[in-house]
Amino acid sequence: MIDLIDIEKYFVTPHIKPGGNAVDCTMGNGHDTLWLSRGVGASGHVWAFDIQQKALDSTAELLRTENAPENYTLILASHAEIKTHVTARPDAVLFNLGYLPGSGNKKLTTLRPSTRAAVEGALEILNDDGVILIAVYPGHEEGHLEGEMLDEMLRPLDRKHFCVSRMQIINSPTSPFFFAIEKR
């Protein structure tokens, strides 16, 4: 069976290099932040966003216990503020939309207006040959609507500048899927 996480990493891994920069727009429990931190190494930098203190605390704890390089900035703010906080052009930007895994509060989710602003900001600051990966979870109403919004938003991007792919298991309509946006 296809493992979407393996496919996501297939798209992102070539863009993660020592000394590079990356952004985790939805830090959640910190697993992507840790992966990016290790990938860019001590000479690189990772910015990670979340609006929940619980996410920031669990991410900080994971990074400490896993001995991650001290190359990250954890930001308690909306990912919509990406252009305000990220001070270098990232090679990779990751989004895992939806709600904080294990939080118990499935009503507190990413929302279309902030997601749109964050993706627009990421497109503006993305380094040449960089990638944006957006995981969408359509199993809840806002996730479904975010997926539709992103499809409409990304479809008209100029092919000369961006290559947009969508990976989805089509016979499982509520399964997660993702967009990969590669900048030329």
C-alpha positions as CSV (number, residue, x, y, z in Angstrom):
1,M,0.0,0.0,0.0
2,I,1.1,3.6,-0.6
3,D,2.3,5.4,2.4
4,L,1.7,9.1,1.9
5,I,4.3,10.1,4.5
6,D,7.0,8.3,2.5
7,I,5.8,10.1,-0.7
8,E,5.8,13.5,1.1
9,K,9.4,12.9,2.2
10,Y,10.3,11.9,-1.3
11,F,9.2,15.4,-2.5
12,V,10.8,17.3,0.3
13,T,14.1,15.4,1.1
14,P,16.0,16.7,-2.0
15,H,15.3,20.3,-0.8
16,I,16.6,19.8,2.7
17,K,20.3,20.3,2.9
18,P,22.9,21.2,5.6
19,G,23.0,25.0,6.0
20,G,19.6,25.4,4.4
21,N,16.4,27.0,5.9
22,A,13.0,25.4,6.4
23,V,9.6,26.3,7.9
24,D,7.2,24.1,9.7
25,C,4.0,26.1,9.4
26,T,2.0,23.8,11.7
27,M,4.4,22.4,14.4
28,G,1.8,20.2,16.2
29,N,3.8,17.8,18.3
30,G,7.1,18.7,16.7
31,H,8.0,15.6,14.5
32,D,8.4,17.6,11.3
33,T,10.2,20.3,13.1
34,L,12.7,17.7,14.4
35,W,13.1,16.1,11.0
36,L,13.7,19.5,9.4
37,S,16.1,20.5,12.2
38,R,18.2,17.4,11.7
39,G,18.1,17.8,7.9
40,V,19.4,21.4,7.8
41,G,21.9,20.7,10.6
42,A,23.6,23.1,13.0
43,S,24.4,25.6,10.2
44,G,20.8,25.8,9.0
45,H,17.7,27.1,10.6
46,V,14.1,26.1,11.1
47,W,11.1,28.3,12.0
48,A,8.1,26.5,13.4
49,F,4.6,28.0,14.0
50,D,1.6,27.1,16.0
51,I,-1.2,29.0,17.8
52,Q,-1.3,26.6,20.7
53,Q,1.0,26.8,23.7
54,K,0.6,23.0,24.1
55,A,2.1,22.5,20.6
56,L,5.0,24.8,21.3
57,D,5.7,23.1,24.7
58,S,5.5,19.5,23.3
59,T,7.7,20.5,20.3
60,A,10.3,22.1,22.6
61,E,10.4,19.0,24.8
62,L,10.8,16.7,21.8
63,L,13.6,18.8,20.4
64,R,15.4,18.7,23.8
65,T,14.9,15.0,24.4
66,E,16.0,14.1,20.9
67,N,19.1,16.3,21.1
68,A,18.1,18.4,18.0
69,P,20.6,21.0,16.9
70,E,19.9,24.4,18.4
71,N,18.9,25.8,15.0
72,Y,15.3,26.5,15.4
73,T,12.9,29.3,16.4
74,L,9.5,28.2,17.8
75,I,6.8,30.8,17.2
76,L,3.6,31.0,19.1
77,A,1.6,32.7,16.3
78,S,-0.4,31.9,13.2
79,H,1.3,30.6,10.2
80,A,-0.3,33.5,8.4
81,E,2.6,35.6,9.9
82,I,5.2,33.7,8.0
83,K,6.6,36.8,6.3
84,T,6.9,38.6,9.6
85,H,9.0,36.0,11.4
86,V,11.0,34.1,8.7
87,T,14.1,36.1,8.1
88,A,15.7,34.0,5.3
89,R,14.4,32.3,2.1
90,P,13.4,28.8,3.0
91,D,14.2,25.8,0.8
92,A,11.2,23.8,2.2
93,V,7.9,24.8,3.9
94,L,5.7,22.1,5.4
95,F,2.0,22.3,6.4
96,N,0.0,19.7,8.1
97,L,-3.4,21.2,8.2
98,G,-6.2,20.2,10.6
99,Y,-6.0,19.9,14.4
100,L,-3.3,19.2,16.9
101,P,-2.9,15.4,17.0
102,G,-3.8,14.0,20.5
103,S,-5.2,17.3,21.7
104,G,-8.7,16.0,22.1
105,N,-10.0,19.4,20.7
106,K,-10.9,18.6,17.1
107,K,-12.8,21.8,16.8
108,L,-9.7,23.9,17.0
109,T,-8.3,23.5,13.4
110,T,-6.5,25.5,10.8
111,L,-8.8,27.8,8.9
112,R,-9.0,28.8,5.3
113,P,-8.2,32.5,5.7
114,S,-5.0,32.0,7.7
115,T,-4.0,29.0,5.6
116,R,-4.5,31.1,2.4
117,A,-2.4,33.9,3.8
118,A,0.3,31.5,5.0
119,V,0.5,29.7,1.6
120,E,0.6,33.0,-0.3
121,G,3.4,34.2,2.1
122,A,5.3,30.9,1.6
123,L,5.1,31.2,-2.2
124,E,6.5,34.7,-2.0
125,I,9.5,33.9,0.2
126,L,10.3,30.4,-1.1
127,N,13.8,30.0,-2.3
128,D,14.4,29.1,-6.0
129,D,14.3,25.3,-6.4
130,G,12.4,25.1,-3.1
131,V,9.3,23.1,-2.2
132,I,6.1,23.7,-0.2
133,L,4.3,20.6,0.9
134,I,0.7,20.9,2.2
135,A,-1.0,17.9,3.8
136,V,-4.8,18.2,3.8
137,Y,-7.1,16.3,6.0
138,P,-10.6,16.3,4.4
139,G,-12.2,14.0,7.0
140,H,-13.7,17.1,8.8
141,E,-15.6,20.0,7.3
142,E,-13.0,22.7,7.5
143,G,-10.3,20.3,6.2
144,H,-12.5,19.5,3.2
145,L,-13.1,23.2,2.5
146,E,-9.4,23.9,2.9
147,G,-8.6,21.3,0.3
148,E,-11.1,22.8,-2.2
149,M,-9.7,26.3,-1.5
150,L,-6.1,25.2,-2.1
151,D,-7.0,23.4,-5.3
152,E,-8.6,26.5,-6.6
153,M,-5.8,28.7,-5.4
154,L,-2.9,26.6,-6.7
155,R,-4.3,25.4,-10.0
156,P,-3.7,28.8,-11.8
157,L,-0.1,29.2,-10.7
158,D,2.2,29.9,-13.6
159,R,3.8,26.6,-14.7
160,K,6.9,28.5,-15.7
161,H,7.5,29.3,-12.1
162,F,5.8,26.6,-10.1
163,C,5.1,22.9,-10.6
164,V,2.1,21.9,-8.5
165,S,1.3,18.2,-7.9
166,R,-1.6,16.7,-5.9
167,M,-1.2,13.2,-4.4
168,Q,-4.4,11.5,-3.3
169,I,-5.8,8.1,-2.9
170,I,-8.9,8.5,-5.0
171,N,-10.9,5.6,-3.7
172,S,-10.8,6.9,-0.2
173,P,-12.3,10.4,-0.3
174,T,-11.7,11.2,3.4
175,S,-8.1,10.1,3.5
176,P,-5.4,12.8,3.8
177,F,-3.8,14.0,0.6
178,F,-1.2,16.6,-0.2
179,F,0.0,19.3,-2.6
180,A,3.6,19.6,-3.5
181,I,4.6,23.0,-5.0
182,E,8.1,23.1,-6.5
183,K,9.5,26.5,-7.5
184,R,11.6,26.7,-10.6
